[in-house]
Amino acid sequence: MRPHDSPLPGHTREEVSDGSLLRGLHKGSDEAAAQLYARYGARLRSLARNRLPAHVAGHIDEDDIVQSVFRTFFQAANQGRFEVPAGDDLWNLLLVITLNKIRTQGAFYRAARRDTRVTIPLEHASTSDGDGLGGRAATSPVLELVLQDVLERLPASHREIVEFRLEGCEVAEIAQRTQRSKRTVERILQEVRAHLRTLLDEGE
């Protein structure tokens, strides 16, 4: 989504409060979404750039974090789950979402780096007990819930790769579809699988 310069109909940009924009989001206004992105995107990008741990920055960047923050925020706002008191703004809410995203990504990549199973090719993972990523048909309800949560927290580029794998696509096909190298696709799938196994082991 790219920010627009025009305000909501009937308002100048200076008159439009965060509360008005939030109400516009709830009504499905793309213009309200664009204005909020323009209002807070740069600040969130700077925050993410300064807070991203070194071991995470090698995998994702501040733009991935910001896009994920707005995706989460817009989904919840469209459902009417947020309110802004008169005279207040959304910065503190977006700040909390951003810091949570960064912490989640930090934990994700620490777990992937620790887990020696990250070196096991995904194609050799068994799906009979629901611990592989070879297709959704073999997954248990518990794994499905965990997987959905992990997918939501992934950068968009990573999520696309995992979703292709879940559909049964081979690594070579995924690489071709996403314009990534096979090695990159394999690395991302291995990291996701390692993280899933860590979460499941902790759950047990």
N, C-alpha and C positions, 0 to 999 in steps of 0.2 A: 504494500500500500504506500502510495506517495502522498505527501501532504499537499493540500490545496490552499490557496490564498483567500478564497472567497468565504465570507461568514455565513452563518445560517440565514435563511430567508427572513427579512424583516429586522435584522440586527447588523450593527457594525461589529468588527472583530473585538473592539474594546468593551462592548456591551455584553458579550456572550460569556457568561460565567461557566465554571466547570459543572455546576448543577444543571444549567440549561443544556449543556452538551451531553451530560449523562442522561438526561431525559430524552434527548434526541436519539442517543444510542438505543435506548429501550424501545423507541419507535422504529428502529431500523434505519436511521439516517446515516448514510455513508459520509455525508459532509461533516457531521458531528465527529465521526471516527477520525476523519482526515485532520480536523482542527486539533483534536486531542493529540494526535500523533505529532503534528507540527509544534504543538505547545510544549510537549514533554520529551519527545524523541531524542533531541540532542543532549539534554541533561541526563537522561537515562543511559545514553551511549557513553557519556563521559564517566558516569558512575561505574558502569560495567567494566570499562577499560581499566579503571584504577583498582577495582576490587577483584578482578579475575586472577586466581592463583596461576602461577607459572605453568604448573602441570596441566592446567585446563586450557590455557591460552594456546597451547600447541594444537588443540583439537577443534576448538570453537573460538569465535571472536565476539566482540561486543555487539555487533549487528545481530548475530544469532540470538544472543540473550534478549536484546530489545524486542526482536520480532516475537520471541516466545512470551515475553511479558505482555505485549499488547494482544497477542492471541488469547492468552488466559484472561486478561482483563476484559476484552471485548465480549468473549463468550459469556462471562458472568454478568457483565453490564446489560447485555441483550436480554438476560433473564430477570433483570430488575433486582439483582442481589446487592447492589451498592446504593448508598445515598450520600449526598454531600450537604452538610449543614450550610445554611446561608452565610455567605462571606468566606467560606472555607474553600480549599482546593483539593485536588487529587494527588498531590505530590507524595504525601506520606504513605498513602496506599500503594502507589506505584513503586515507591522506594522499597517497601516491605516485600512486594512481589519480586522485585529485581534481586534483592539480597537472598531471598529464598531460592530463586532459580540458580544463583551462583553457588550457594551452598550445596544444592542438590547435584549440580554438575561436578563440583569438587569431590563429593562423596562417590559419585559414579565412577570417575576416572581413577580415584584412589583405589577403589575396589577392583577395578579392571586391572590396574597395575600390580596389585598384590596377588591376585589369583593366578596361580601357575597354570590353570586350565585355559587361560587366554591363548596359549600356544596350540591348543587342539583345534584342528580345522572343523568348521561348522558342518561340513558334509559328513563327518564321521560321528556326529552326535546322534544318539538314539532318540527317536521320537516316541517309542513305545511307552515310555513312562512319563512323557510330557515335558522332558527337559531340553528338547531341541528346538530349532527354529525352522524345521523343514516343512511346516504347514500347519494351519489352524486345526485341522480335523483331529490331530492327535493330542491337542492340549486339554488339560484338565480345567475345570472351572476356576480353581485357585490360580493356576498358572495364567489363565486368560485375564484374570483381574490384575495380577502383578504385571503382566505384559502390557496391558492397556495403560497402567500407571507409568511404566517405564517409557512407553512410546510418547506419552504426553509430555514427558520431561526432556525428550531428545530434541536436538536441533532439527530443523525441518529437513536438511540434507541427509542426516542420519536416519530419520524416521522413514523417509522414502525408501531407502535401501532395505531396512528391516521389513517394511510392508511388502516389498517385492518378494523378499525371501519367504515370508509367510504365505504368499500366494503360490509358492512352489517354484519360483524362478531360480535357475542356476546362477552361480556367481558370474559367469561370462555374460549371460543375458542381462543381469543387473548392471554390470559394468557398462555394457553397450547402451542401455536405456538411460543411465544416469550420467554418461560421459565421464566416468571415473575409471581409474585403473583397477584391474582385478585385485591387485595387492591391497589397495585402499578399501575396496568392498569387503575383502576377507578380514582385514583388520577391524573394521567397524562392526561386522557381524560377530567376530570373536569377542570384542569388548562387551557387546550387548549380552551375549550368551553368558559370559563370565559374571556380569552383574546380576543377571537373572538367577544364576545358580547360587550366588552369594545371598540374595534376598530369600530364596527358597530355603537354603540351609539355615538361615537365621530364623525363618518362620517355623521350621521343624524344631 
